[in-house]
Amino acid sequence: MNLISKSLLRTVDVRDSAGKIISGNVYRKLVDASDDNGKDYLAVDTLELSDGRLAYLESGRWVDEDDHTSFFDELR
């Protein structure tokens, strides 16, 4: 998949599964997911944390992209 655009949606504070509070930015990325059957585009929301970790949104929680078992909950 090729990145087409990346837009900042908001800055957030999250709590990781160990209880640590971390700041991060939520981006909406538009990616080209085309295959042999034609053009297809996909919008994906991602969380980029200040400590370098990345997360994706699943069922209302942010999930660590590396281990897929750590969660980050947004603080309101």
mmJSON file of the N, C-alpha and C atoms, coordinates in Angstrom:
{"data_MODEL":{"atom_site":{
"group_PDB":["ATOM","ATOM","ATOM","ATOM","ATOM","ATOM","ATOM","ATOM","ATOM","ATOM","ATOM","ATOM","ATOM","ATOM","ATOM","ATOM","ATOM","ATOM","ATOM","ATOM","ATOM","ATOM","ATOM","ATOM","ATOM","ATOM","ATOM","ATOM","ATOM","ATOM","ATOM","ATOM","ATOM","ATOM","ATOM","ATOM","ATOM","ATOM","ATOM","ATOM","ATOM","ATOM","ATOM","ATOM","ATOM","ATOM","ATOM","ATOM","ATOM","ATOM","ATOM","ATOM","ATOM","ATOM","ATOM","ATOM","ATOM","ATOM","ATOM","ATOM","ATOM","ATOM","ATOM","ATOM","ATOM","ATOM","ATOM","ATOM","ATOM","ATOM","ATOM","ATOM","ATOM","ATOM","ATOM","ATOM","ATOM","ATOM","ATOM","ATOM","ATOM","ATOM","ATOM","ATOM","ATOM","ATOM","ATOM","ATOM","ATOM","ATOM","ATOM","ATOM","ATOM","ATOM","ATOM","ATOM","ATOM","ATOM","ATOM","ATOM","ATOM","ATOM","ATOM","ATOM","ATOM","ATOM","ATOM","ATOM","ATOM","ATOM","ATOM","ATOM","ATOM","ATOM","ATOM","ATOM","ATOM","ATOM","ATOM","ATOM","ATOM","ATOM","ATOM","ATOM","ATOM","ATOM","ATOM","ATOM","ATOM","ATOM","ATOM","ATOM","ATOM","ATOM","ATOM","ATOM","ATOM","ATOM","ATOM","ATOM","ATOM","ATOM","ATOM","ATOM","ATOM","ATOM","ATOM","ATOM","ATOM","ATOM","ATOM","ATOM","ATOM","ATOM","ATOM","ATOM","ATOM","ATOM","ATOM","ATOM","ATOM","ATOM","ATOM","ATOM","ATOM","ATOM","ATOM","ATOM","ATOM","ATOM","ATOM","ATOM","ATOM","ATOM","ATOM","ATOM","ATOM","ATOM","ATOM","ATOM","ATOM","ATOM","ATOM","ATOM","ATOM","ATOM","ATOM","ATOM","ATOM","ATOM","ATOM","ATOM","ATOM","ATOM","ATOM","ATOM","ATOM","ATOM","ATOM","ATOM","ATOM","ATOM","ATOM","ATOM","ATOM","ATOM","ATOM","ATOM","ATOM","ATOM","ATOM","ATOM","ATOM","ATOM","ATOM","ATOM","ATOM","ATOM","ATOM","ATOM","ATOM","ATOM","ATOM","ATOM","ATOM","ATOM","ATOM","ATOM"],
"id":[1,2,3,4,5,6,7,8,9,10,11,12,13,14,15,16,17,18,19,20,21,22,23,24,25,26,27,28,29,30,31,32,33,34,35,36,37,38,39,40,41,42,43,44,45,46,47,48,49,50,51,52,53,54,55,56,57,58,59,60,61,62,63,64,65,66,67,68,69,70,71,72,73,74,75,76,77,78,79,80,81,82,83,84,85,86,87,88,89,90,91,92,93,94,95,96,97,98,99,100,101,102,103,104,105,106,107,108,109,110,111,112,113,114,115,116,117,118,119,120,121,122,123,124,125,126,127,128,129,130,131,132,133,134,135,136,137,138,139,140,141,142,143,144,145,146,147,148,149,150,151,152,153,154,155,156,157,158,159,160,161,162,163,164,165,166,167,168,169,170,171,172,173,174,175,176,177,178,179,180,181,182,183,184,185,186,187,188,189,190,191,192,193,194,195,196,197,198,199,200,201,202,203,204,205,206,207,208,209,210,211,212,213,214,215,216,217,218,219,220,221,222,223,224,225,226,227,228],
"type_symbol":["N","C","C","N","C","C","N","C","C","N","C","C","N","C","C","N","C","C","N","C","C","N","C","C","N","C","C","N","C","C","N","C","C","N","C","C","N","C","C","N","C","C","N","C","C","N","C","C","N","C","C","N","C","C","N","C","C","N","C","C","N","C","C","N","C","C","N","C","C","N","C","C","N","C","C","N","C","C","N","C","C","N","C","C","N","C","C","N","C","C","N","C","C","N","C","C","N","C","C","N","C","C","N","C","C","N","C","C","N","C","C","N","C","C","N","C","C","N","C","C","N","C","C","N","C","C","N","C","C","N","C","C","N","C","C","N","C","C","N","C","C","N","C","C","N","C","C","N","C","C","N","C","C","N","C","C","N","C","C","N","C","C","N","C","C","N","C","C","N","C","C","N","C","C","N","C","C","N","C","C","N","C","C","N","C","C","N","C","C","N","C","C","N","C","C","N","C","C","N","C","C","N","C","C","N","C","C","N","C","C","N","C","C","N","C","C","N","C","C","N","C","C","N","C","C","N","C","C"],
"label_atom_id":["N","CA","C","N","CA","C","N","CA","C","N","CA","C","N","CA","C","N","CA","C","N","CA","C","N","CA","C","N","CA","C","N","CA","C","N","CA","C","N","CA","C","N","CA","C","N","CA","C","N","CA","C","N","CA","C","N","CA","C","N","CA","C","N","CA","C","N","CA","C","N","CA","C","N","CA","C","N","CA","C","N","CA","C","N","CA","C","N","CA","C","N","CA","C","N","CA","C","N","CA","C","N","CA","C","N","CA","C","N","CA","C","N","CA","C","N","CA","C","N","CA","C","N","CA","C","N","CA","C","N","CA","C","N","CA","C","N","CA","C","N","CA","C","N","CA","C","N","CA","C","N","CA","C","N","CA","C","N","CA","C","N","CA","C","N","CA","C","N","CA","C","N","CA","C","N","CA","C","N","CA","C","N","CA","C","N","CA","C","N","CA","C","N","CA","C","N","CA","C","N","CA","C","N","CA","C","N","CA","C","N","CA","C","N","CA","C","N","CA","C","N","CA","C","N","CA","C","N","CA","C","N","CA","C","N","CA","C","N","CA","C","N","CA","C","N","CA","C","N","CA","C","N","CA","C","N","CA","C","N","CA","C","N","CA","C"],
"label_alt_id":[null,null,null,null,null,null,null,null,null,null,null,null,null,null,null,null,null,null,null,null,null,null,null,null,null,null,null,null,null,null,null,null,null,null,null,null,null,null,null,null,null,null,null,null,null,null,null,null,null,null,null,null,null,null,null,null,null,null,null,null,null,null,null,null,null,null,null,null,null,null,null,null,null,null,null,null,null,null,null,null,null,null,null,null,null,null,null,null,null,null,null,null,null,null,null,null,null,null,null,null,null,null,null,null,null,null,null,null,null,null,null,null,null,null,null,null,null,null,null,null,null,null,null,null,null,null,null,null,null,null,null,null,null,null,null,null,null,null,null,null,null,null,null,null,null,null,null,null,null,null,null,null,null,null,null,null,null,null,null,null,null,null,null,null,null,null,null,null,null,null,null,null,null,null,null,null,null,null,null,null,null,null,null,null,null,null,null,null,null,null,null,null,null,null,null,null,null,null,null,null,null,null,null,null,null,null,null,null,null,null,null,null,null,null,null,null,null,null,null,null,null,null,null,null,null,null,null,null],
"label_comp_id":["MET","MET","MET","ASN","ASN","ASN","LEU","LEU","LEU","ILE","ILE","ILE","SER","SER","SER","LYS","LYS","LYS","SER","SER","SER","LEU","LEU","LEU","LEU","LEU","LEU","ARG","ARG","ARG","THR","THR","THR","VAL","VAL","VAL","ASP","ASP","ASP","VAL","VAL","VAL","ARG","ARG","ARG","ASP","ASP","ASP","SER","SER","SER","ALA","ALA","ALA","GLY","GLY","GLY","LYS","LYS","LYS","ILE","ILE","ILE","ILE","ILE","ILE","SER","SER","SER","GLY","GLY","GLY","ASN","ASN","ASN","VAL","VAL","VAL","TYR","TYR","TYR","ARG","ARG","ARG","LYS","LYS","LYS","LEU","LEU","LEU","VAL","VAL","VAL","ASP","ASP","ASP","ALA","ALA","ALA","SER","SER","SER","ASP","ASP","ASP","ASP","ASP","ASP","ASN","ASN","ASN","GLY","GLY","GLY","LYS","LYS","LYS","ASP","ASP","ASP","TYR","TYR","TYR","LEU","LEU","LEU","ALA","ALA","ALA","VAL","VAL","VAL","ASP","ASP","ASP","THR","THR","THR","LEU","LEU","LEU","GLU","GLU","GLU","LEU","LEU","LEU","SER","SER","SER","ASP","ASP","ASP","GLY","GLY","GLY","ARG","ARG","ARG","LEU","LEU","LEU","ALA","ALA","ALA","TYR","TYR","TYR","LEU","LEU","LEU","GLU","GLU","GLU","SER","SER","SER","GLY","GLY","GLY","ARG","ARG","ARG","TRP","TRP","TRP","VAL","VAL","VAL","ASP","ASP","ASP","GLU","GLU","GLU","ASP","ASP","ASP","ASP","ASP","ASP","HIS","HIS","HIS","THR","THR","THR","SER","SER","SER","PHE","PHE","PHE","PHE","PHE","PHE","ASP","ASP","ASP","GLU","GLU","GLU","LEU","LEU","LEU","ARG","ARG","ARG"],
"label_asym_id":["A","A","A","A","A","A","A","A","A","A","A","A","A","A","A","A","A","A","A","A","A","A","A","A","A","A","A","A","A","A","A","A","A","A","A","A","A","A","A","A","A","A","A","A","A","A","A","A","A","A","A","A","A","A","A","A","A","A","A","A","A","A","A","A","A","A","A","A","A","A","A","A","A","A","A","A","A","A","A","A","A","A","A","A","A","A","A","A","A","A","A","A","A","A","A","A","A","A","A","A","A","A","A","A","A","A","A","A","A","A","A","A","A","A","A","A","A","A","A","A","A","A","A","A","A","A","A","A","A","A","A","A","A","A","A","A","A","A","A","A","A","A","A","A","A","A","A","A","A","A","A","A","A","A","A","A","A","A","A","A","A","A","A","A","A","A","A","A","A","A","A","A","A","A","A","A","A","A","A","A","A","A","A","A","A","A","A","A","A","A","A","A","A","A","A","A","A","A","A","A","A","A","A","A","A","A","A","A","A","A","A","A","A","A","A","A","A","A","A","A","A","A","A","A","A","A","A","A"],
"label_entity_id":["1","1","1","1","1","1","1","1","1","1","1","1","1","1","1","1","1","1","1","1","1","1","1","1","1","1","1","1","1","1","1","1","1","1","1","1","1","1","1","1","1","1","1","1","1","1","1","1","1","1","1","1","1","1","1","1","1","1","1","1","1","1","1","1","1","1","1","1","1","1","1","1","1","1","1","1","1","1","1","1","1","1","1","1","1","1","1","1","1","1","1","1","1","1","1","1","1","1","1","1","1","1","1","1","1","1","1","1","1","1","1","1","1","1","1","1","1","1","1","1","1","1","1","1","1","1","1","1","1","1","1","1","1","1","1","1","1","1","1","1","1","1","1","1","1","1","1","1","1","1","1","1","1","1","1","1","1","1","1","1","1","1","1","1","1","1","1","1","1","1","1","1","1","1","1","1","1","1","1","1","1","1","1","1","1","1","1","1","1","1","1","1","1","1","1","1","1","1","1","1","1","1","1","1","1","1","1","1","1","1","1","1","1","1","1","1","1","1","1","1","1","1","1","1","1","1","1","1"],
"label_seq_id":[1,1,1,2,2,2,3,3,3,4,4,4,5,5,5,6,6,6,7,7,7,8,8,8,9,9,9,10,10,10,11,11,11,12,12,12,13,13,13,14,14,14,15,15,15,16,16,16,17,17,17,18,18,18,19,19,19,20,20,20,21,21,21,22,22,22,23,23,23,24,24,24,25,25,25,26,26,26,27,27,27,28,28,28,29,29,29,30,30,30,31,31,31,32,32,32,33,33,33,34,34,34,35,35,35,36,36,36,37,37,37,38,38,38,39,39,39,40,40,40,41,41,41,42,42,42,43,43,43,44,44,44,45,45,45,46,46,46,47,47,47,48,48,48,49,49,49,50,50,50,51,51,51,52,52,52,53,53,53,54,54,54,55,55,55,56,56,56,57,57,57,58,58,58,59,59,59,60,60,60,61,61,61,62,62,62,63,63,63,64,64,64,65,65,65,66,66,66,67,67,67,68,68,68,69,69,69,70,70,70,71,71,71,72,72,72,73,73,73,74,74,74,75,75,75,76,76,76],
"pdbx_PDB_ins_code":[null,null,null,null,null,null,null,null,null,null,null,null,null,null,null,null,null,null,null,null,null,null,null,null,null,null,null,null,null,null,null,null,null,null,null,null,null,null,null,null,null,null,null,null,null,null,null,null,null,null,null,null,null,null,null,null,null,null,null,null,null,null,null,null,null,null,null,null,null,null,null,null,null,null,null,null,null,null,null,null,null,null,null,null,null,null,null,null,null,null,null,null,null,null,null,null,null,null,null,null,null,null,null,null,null,null,null,null,null,null,null,null,null,null,null,null,null,null,null,null,null,null,null,null,null,null,null,null,null,null,null,null,null,null,null,null,null,null,null,null,null,null,null,null,null,null,null,null,null,null,null,null,null,null,null,null,null,null,null,null,null,null,null,null,null,null,null,null,null,null,null,null,null,null,null,null,null,null,null,null,null,null,null,null,null,null,null,null,null,null,null,null,null,null,null,null,null,null,null,null,null,null,null,null,null,null,null,null,null,null,null,null,null,null,null,null,null,null,null,null,null,null,null,null,null,null,null,null],
"Cartn_x":[0.838,0.0,0.879,0.504,1.252,0.483,1.192,0.597,0.324,-0.924,-1.3,-1.284,-1.884,-1.889,-1.982,-1.618,-1.628,-2.054,-3.169,-3.705,-3.808,-3.366,-3.474,-4.926,-5.492,-6.86,-6.902,-6.03,-6.028,-4.786,-4.487,-3.437,-4.136,-3.647,-4.312,-3.296,-3.817,-3.07,-3.715,-2.879,-3.388,-2.711,-3.366,-2.781,-2.472,-1.212,-0.862,-1.259,-1.057,-1.496,-0.733,0.406,1.161,0.754,-0.165,-0.64,0.084,1.071,1.842,1.049,1.062,0.384,1.38,0.966,1.828,1.029,1.689,1.06,1.259,0.356,0.488,-0.394,-0.226,-1.017,-1.793,-3.06,-3.896,-3.921,-3.579,-3.555,-4.544,-5.126,-5.896,-5.021,-4.719,-3.886,-4.752,-4.6,-5.258,-4.209,-4.499,-3.535,-4.158,-3.301,-3.705,-3.617,-4.768,-4.823,-5.214,-4.857,-5.231,-4.577,-5.277,-4.72,-5.028,-4.89,-5.118,-6.57,-7.489,-8.909,-9.308,-8.376,-8.683,-8.235,-8.551,-8.159,-9.013,-8.383,-9.087,-8.314,-9.031,-8.408,-8.973,-8.142,-8.521,-8.082,-8.987,-8.651,-8.383,-7.23,-6.812,-6.424,-7.006,-6.609,-5.488,-4.419,-3.284,-2.907,-2.345,-1.864,-0.348,0.33,1.786,2.137,2.706,3.021,4.365,4.524,5.755,6.98,6.767,7.896,8.22,7.565,7.88,6.982,6.147,5.255,4.107,3.573,2.431,1.297,0.059,-1.1,-2.205,-3.076,-4.239,-5.493,-6.606,-7.862,-8.622,-9.026,-9.808,-10.828,-12.098,-13.192,-13.09,-12.735,-12.688,-11.437,-10.476,-9.198,-8.051,-6.98,-5.772,-4.95,-4.495,-3.731,-2.32,-1.318,0.088,0.332,0.932,1.188,2.257,3.147,4.231,3.815,3.141,2.827,1.35,0.498,-0.941,-1.672,-1.027,-1.698,-1.745,-0.914,-0.928,-1.961,-2.689,-3.732,-3.422,-3.942,-3.838,-5.253,-5.651,-6.965,-6.825,-7.624,-7.598,-8.156,-7.495,-7.968,-8.863,-9.968,-10.924,-10.796],
"Cartn_y":[-1.179,0.0,1.237,2.186,3.433,4.565,5.361,6.503,7.606,8.112,9.204,10.523,10.544,11.765,11.41,12.386,12.205,13.533,13.507,14.725,14.561,15.577,15.58,15.811,14.91,15.056,15.725,15.255,15.822,15.347,16.053,15.652,15.095,13.964,13.285,12.868,12.612,11.938,10.575,9.536,8.182,7.551,6.533,5.737,4.364,3.931,2.615,1.525,0.272,-0.848,-0.93,-0.228,-0.19,0.999,1.837,2.977,4.284,4.265,5.458,6.351,7.668,8.62,9.133,9.069,9.443,10.343,11.341,12.209,11.618,11.972,11.498,12.284,12.01,12.651,11.592,11.897,11.018,11.561,10.706,11.078,10.219,10.805,10.023,9.92,8.68,8.425,7.846,8.383,7.843,7.028,5.742,4.859,4.257,3.982,3.321,1.817,1.167,-0.274,-1.016,-0.447,-1.034,-2.385,-3.226,-4.523,-4.781,-6.01,-6.354,-6.137,-6.039,-5.856,-4.394,-3.485,-2.072,-1.196,0.094,1.079,0.945,1.123,1.087,1.952,2.779,3.66,3.369,3.526,3.194,4.317,4.775,5.77,5.028,5.292,4.604,5.643,5.538,6.413,5.733,6.467,5.932,6.895,6.341,7.112,6.99,8.135,8.169,8.774,7.947,8.384,9.09,9.944,10.722,9.838,8.601,7.701,6.836,7.126,6.444,5.261,4.836,3.714,4.153,3.198,3.424,2.524,2.987,2.189,2.369,1.366,1.43,1.287,1.794,1.796,0.493,-0.142,-1.377,-1.386,-1.423,-1.47,-0.352,0.849,1.994,2.132,1.236,1.321,1.321,1.976,1.983,0.752,0.032,-1.203,-0.989,-1.382,-1.252,-2.044,-1.405,-2.074,-3.155,-3.069,-4.044,-5.355,-5.281,-6.544,-6.925,-6.033,-6.294,-6.715,-6.617,-6.981,-5.811,-4.8,-3.627,-2.632,-2.043,-1.09,0.278,1.31,2.676,3.247,3.783,4.378,5.895,6.581,8.034,8.592,9.62,10.322,11.463,11.644,12.675,13.894],
"Cartn_z":[0.0,0.0,0.0,-0.814,-0.918,-0.264,0.525,1.2,0.187,0.181,-0.709,0.048,1.242,2.05,3.524,4.36,5.811,6.435,7.195,7.8,9.305,10.033,11.484,11.879,12.692,13.176,14.539,15.462,16.812,17.568,18.651,19.581,20.811,21.32,22.433,23.497,24.681,25.733,25.898,26.014,26.197,27.407,27.945,29.017,28.427,28.587,28.053,29.042,28.669,29.503,30.823,30.926,32.177,33.051,32.56,33.333,33.047,32.158,31.825,30.87,31.109,30.233,29.195,27.916,26.793,25.852,25.27,24.273,22.888,21.999,20.631,19.684,18.414,17.367,16.604,16.334,15.541,14.116,13.164,11.757,10.977,9.945,8.976,7.736,7.37,6.201,5.091,3.901,2.721,1.979,1.799,1.133,-0.115,-1.077,-2.308,-2.069,-2.028,-1.79,-3.064,-4.203,-5.491,-5.692,-6.427,-6.796,-8.265,-8.697,-10.099,-10.526,-9.575,-9.882,-10.033,-9.838,-10.024,-8.877,-9.01,-8.008,-6.757,-5.617,-4.341,-3.361,-2.629,-1.659,-0.281,0.728,2.086,3.013,3.897,4.914,6.221,6.82,8.041,9.084,10.293,11.395,12.163,12.416,13.159,14.279,15.336,16.471,16.497,16.432,16.52,17.876,18.76,20.119,20.18,21.191,21.334,21.597,22.077,22.306,21.086,19.948,18.695,18.362,19.291,19.003,18.102,17.351,16.473,16.909,16.677,17.053,16.021,15.955,15.073,15.923,15.405,16.145,15.902,17.01,16.924,18.06,17.715,18.695,19.741,19.293,20.183,21.026,20.843,21.582,20.588,20.997,20.18,20.528,19.519,19.699,19.156,19.939,19.542,18.265,17.248,15.968,16.057,17.044,17.132,17.782,18.928,19.62,19.569,19.117,18.921,20.19,21.362,22.608,23.588,23.398,24.273,23.771,24.716,24.369,24.926,24.269,24.729,24.772,25.916,26.054,26.077,25.245,25.23,26.523,27.041,28.227,27.759,28.392,27.968,28.847],
"occupancy":[1.0,1.0,1.0,1.0,1.0,1.0,1.0,1.0,1.0,1.0,1.0,1.0,1.0,1.0,1.0,1.0,1.0,1.0,1.0,1.0,1.0,1.0,1.0,1.0,1.0,1.0,1.0,1.0,1.0,1.0,1.0,1.0,1.0,1.0,1.0,1.0,1.0,1.0,1.0,1.0,1.0,1.0,1.0,1.0,1.0,1.0,1.0,1.0,1.0,1.0,1.0,1.0,1.0,1.0,1.0,1.0,1.0,1.0,1.0,1.0,1.0,1.0,1.0,1.0,1.0,1.0,1.0,1.0,1.0,1.0,1.0,1.0,1.0,1.0,1.0,1.0,1.0,1.0,1.0,1.0,1.0,1.0,1.0,1.0,1.0,1.0,1.0,1.0,1.0,1.0,1.0,1.0,1.0,1.0,1.0,1.0,1.0,1.0,1.0,1.0,1.0,1.0,1.0,1.0,1.0,1.0,1.0,1.0,1.0,1.0,1.0,1.0,1.0,1.0,1.0,1.0,1.0,1.0,1.0,1.0,1.0,1.0,1.0,1.0,1.0,1.0,1.0,1.0,1.0,1.0,1.0,1.0,1.0,1.0,1.0,1.0,1.0,1.0,1.0,1.0,1.0,1.0,1.0,1.0,1.0,1.0,1.0,1.0,1.0,1.0,1.0,1.0,1.0,1.0,1.0,1.0,1.0,1.0,1.0,1.0,1.0,1.0,1.0,1.0,1.0,1.0,1.0,1.0,1.0,1.0,1.0,1.0,1.0,1.0,1.0,1.0,1.0,1.0,1.0,1.0,1.0,1.0,1.0,1.0,1.0,1.0,1.0,1.0,1.0,1.0,1.0,1.0,1.0,1.0,1.0,1.0,1.0,1.0,1.0,1.0,1.0,1.0,1.0,1.0,1.0,1.0,1.0,1.0,1.0,1.0,1.0,1.0,1.0,1.0,1.0,1.0,1.0,1.0,1.0,1.0,1.0,1.0,1.0,1.0,1.0,1.0,1.0,1.0],
"B_iso_or_equiv":[0.0,0.0,0.0,0.0,0.0,0.0,0.0,0.0,0.0,0.0,0.0,0.0,0.0,0.0,0.0,0.0,0.0,0.0,0.0,0.0,0.0,0.0,0.0,0.0,0.0,0.0,0.0,0.0,0.0,0.0,0.0,0.0,0.0,0.0,0.0,0.0,0.0,0.0,0.0,0.0,0.0,0.0,0.0,0.0,0.0,0.0,0.0,0.0,0.0,0.0,0.0,0.0,0.0,0.0,0.0,0.0,0.0,0.0,0.0,0.0,0.0,0.0,0.0,0.0,0.0,0.0,0.0,0.0,0.0,0.0,0.0,0.0,0.0,0.0,0.0,0.0,0.0,0.0,0.0,0.0,0.0,0.0,0.0,0.0,0.0,0.0,0.0,0.0,0.0,0.0,0.0,0.0,0.0,0.0,0.0,0.0,0.0,0.0,0.0,0.0,0.0,0.0,0.0,0.0,0.0,0.0,0.0,0.0,0.0,0.0,0.0,0.0,0.0,0.0,0.0,0.0,0.0,0.0,0.0,0.0,0.0,0.0,0.0,0.0,0.0,0.0,0.0,0.0,0.0,0.0,0.0,0.0,0.0,0.0,0.0,0.0,0.0,0.0,0.0,0.0,0.0,0.0,0.0,0.0,0.0,0.0,0.0,0.0,0.0,0.0,0.0,0.0,0.0,0.0,0.0,0.0,0.0,0.0,0.0,0.0,0.0,0.0,0.0,0.0,0.0,0.0,0.0,0.0,0.0,0.0,0.0,0.0,0.0,0.0,0.0,0.0,0.0,0.0,0.0,0.0,0.0,0.0,0.0,0.0,0.0,0.0,0.0,0.0,0.0,0.0,0.0,0.0,0.0,0.0,0.0,0.0,0.0,0.0,0.0,0.0,0.0,0.0,0.0,0.0,0.0,0.0,0.0,0.0,0.0,0.0,0.0,0.0,0.0,0.0,0.0,0.0,0.0,0.0,0.0,0.0,0.0,0.0,0.0,0.0,0.0,0.0,0.0,0.0],
"pdbx_formal_charge":[null,null,null,null,null,null,null,null,null,null,null,null,null,null,null,null,null,null,null,null,null,null,null,null,null,null,null,null,null,null,null,null,null,null,null,null,null,null,null,null,null,null,null,null,null,null,null,null,null,null,null,null,null,null,null,null,null,null,null,null,null,null,null,null,null,null,null,null,null,null,null,null,null,null,null,null,null,null,null,null,null,null,null,null,null,null,null,null,null,null,null,null,null,null,null,null,null,null,null,null,null,null,null,null,null,null,null,null,null,null,null,null,null,null,null,null,null,null,null,null,null,null,null,null,null,null,null,null,null,null,null,null,null,null,null,null,null,null,null,null,null,null,null,null,null,null,null,null,null,null,null,null,null,null,null,null,null,null,null,null,null,null,null,null,null,null,null,null,null,null,null,null,null,null,null,null,null,null,null,null,null,null,null,null,null,null,null,null,null,null,null,null,null,null,null,null,null,null,null,null,null,null,null,null,null,null,null,null,null,null,null,null,null,null,null,null,null,null,null,null,null,null,null,null,null,null,null,null],
"auth_seq_id":[1,1,1,2,2,2,3,3,3,4,4,4,5,5,5,6,6,6,7,7,7,8,8,8,9,9,9,10,10,10,11,11,11,12,12,12,13,13,13,14,14,14,15,15,15,16,16,16,17,17,17,18,18,18,19,19,19,20,20,20,21,21,21,22,22,22,23,23,23,24,24,24,25,25,25,26,26,26,27,27,27,28,28,28,29,29,29,30,30,30,31,31,31,32,32,32,33,33,33,34,34,34,35,35,35,36,36,36,37,37,37,38,38,38,39,39,39,40,40,40,41,41,41,42,42,42,43,43,43,44,44,44,45,45,45,46,46,46,47,47,47,48,48,48,49,49,49,50,50,50,51,51,51,52,52,52,53,53,53,54,54,54,55,55,55,56,56,56,57,57,57,58,58,58,59,59,59,60,60,60,61,61,61,62,62,62,63,63,63,64,64,64,65,65,65,66,66,66,67,67,67,68,68,68,69,69,69,70,70,70,71,71,71,72,72,72,73,73,73,74,74,74,75,75,75,76,76,76],
"auth_comp_id":["MET","MET","MET","ASN","ASN","ASN","LEU","LEU","LEU","ILE","ILE","ILE","SER","SER","SER","LYS","LYS","LYS","SER","SER","SER","LEU","LEU","LEU","LEU","LEU","LEU","ARG","ARG","ARG","THR","THR","THR","VAL","VAL","VAL","ASP","ASP","ASP","VAL","VAL","VAL","ARG","ARG","ARG","ASP","ASP","ASP","SER","SER","SER","ALA","ALA","ALA","GLY","GLY","GLY","LYS","LYS","LYS","ILE","ILE","ILE","ILE","ILE","ILE","SER","SER","SER","GLY","GLY","GLY","ASN","ASN","ASN","VAL","VAL","VAL","TYR","TYR","TYR","ARG","ARG","ARG","LYS","LYS","LYS","LEU","LEU","LEU","VAL","VAL","VAL","ASP","ASP","ASP","ALA","ALA","ALA","SER","SER","SER","ASP","ASP","ASP","ASP","ASP","ASP","ASN","ASN","ASN","GLY","GLY","GLY","LYS","LYS","LYS","ASP","ASP","ASP","TYR","TYR","TYR","LEU","LEU","LEU","ALA","ALA","ALA","VAL","VAL","VAL","ASP","ASP","ASP","THR","THR","THR","LEU","LEU","LEU","GLU","GLU","GLU","LEU","LEU","LEU","SER","SER","SER","ASP","ASP","ASP","GLY","GLY","GLY","ARG","ARG","ARG","LEU","LEU","LEU","ALA","ALA","ALA","TYR","TYR","TYR","LEU","LEU","LEU","GLU","GLU","GLU","SER","SER","SER","GLY","GLY","GLY","ARG","ARG","ARG","TRP","TRP","TRP","VAL","VAL","VAL","ASP","ASP","ASP","GLU","GLU","GLU","ASP","ASP","ASP","ASP","ASP","ASP","HIS","HIS","HIS","THR","THR","THR","SER","SER","SER","PHE","PHE","PHE","PHE","PHE","PHE","ASP","ASP","ASP","GLU","GLU","GLU","LEU","LEU","LEU","ARG","ARG","ARG"],
"auth_asym_id":["A","A","A","A","A","A","A","A","A","A","A","A","A","A","A","A","A","A","A","A","A","A","A","A","A","A","A","A","A","A","A","A","A","A","A","A","A","A","A","A","A","A","A","A","A","A","A","A","A","A","A","A","A","A","A","A","A","A","A","A","A","A","A","A","A","A","A","A","A","A","A","A","A","A","A","A","A","A","A","A","A","A","A","A","A","A","A","A","A","A","A","A","A","A","A","A","A","A","A","A","A","A","A","A","A","A","A","A","A","A","A","A","A","A","A","A","A","A","A","A","A","A","A","A","A","A","A","A","A","A","A","A","A","A","A","A","A","A","A","A","A","A","A","A","A","A","A","A","A","A","A","A","A","A","A","A","A","A","A","A","A","A","A","A","A","A","A","A","A","A","A","A","A","A","A","A","A","A","A","A","A","A","A","A","A","A","A","A","A","A","A","A","A","A","A","A","A","A","A","A","A","A","A","A","A","A","A","A","A","A","A","A","A","A","A","A","A","A","A","A","A","A","A","A","A","A","A","A"],
"auth_atom_id":["N","CA","C","N","CA","C","N","CA","C","N","CA","C","N","CA","C","N","CA","C","N","CA","C","N","CA","C","N","CA","C","N","CA","C","N","CA","C","N","CA","C","N","CA","C","N","CA","C","N","CA","C","N","CA","C","N","CA","C","N","CA","C","N","CA","C","N","CA","C","N","CA","C","N","CA","C","N","CA","C","N","CA","C","N","CA","C","N","CA","C","N","CA","C","N","CA","C","N","CA","C","N","CA","C","N","CA","C","N","CA","C","N","CA","C","N","CA","C","N","CA","C","N","CA","C","N","CA","C","N","CA","C","N","CA","C","N","CA","C","N","CA","C","N","CA","C","N","CA","C","N","CA","C","N","CA","C","N","CA","C","N","CA","C","N","CA","C","N","CA","C","N","CA","C","N","CA","C","N","CA","C","N","CA","C","N","CA","C","N","CA","C","N","CA","C","N","CA","C","N","CA","C","N","CA","C","N","CA","C","N","CA","C","N","CA","C","N","CA","C","N","CA","C","N","CA","C","N","CA","C","N","CA","C","N","CA","C","N","CA","C","N","CA","C","N","CA","C","N","CA","C","N","CA","C","N","CA","C","N","CA","C","N","CA","C"],
"pdbx_PDB_model_num":[1,1,1,1,1,1,1,1,1,1,1,1,1,1,1,1,1,1,1,1,1,1,1,1,1,1,1,1,1,1,1,1,1,1,1,1,1,1,1,1,1,1,1,1,1,1,1,1,1,1,1,1,1,1,1,1,1,1,1,1,1,1,1,1,1,1,1,1,1,1,1,1,1,1,1,1,1,1,1,1,1,1,1,1,1,1,1,1,1,1,1,1,1,1,1,1,1,1,1,1,1,1,1,1,1,1,1,1,1,1,1,1,1,1,1,1,1,1,1,1,1,1,1,1,1,1,1,1,1,1,1,1,1,1,1,1,1,1,1,1,1,1,1,1,1,1,1,1,1,1,1,1,1,1,1,1,1,1,1,1,1,1,1,1,1,1,1,1,1,1,1,1,1,1,1,1,1,1,1,1,1,1,1,1,1,1,1,1,1,1,1,1,1,1,1,1,1,1,1,1,1,1,1,1,1,1,1,1,1,1,1,1,1,1,1,1,1,1,1,1,1,1,1,1,1,1,1,1]
}}}
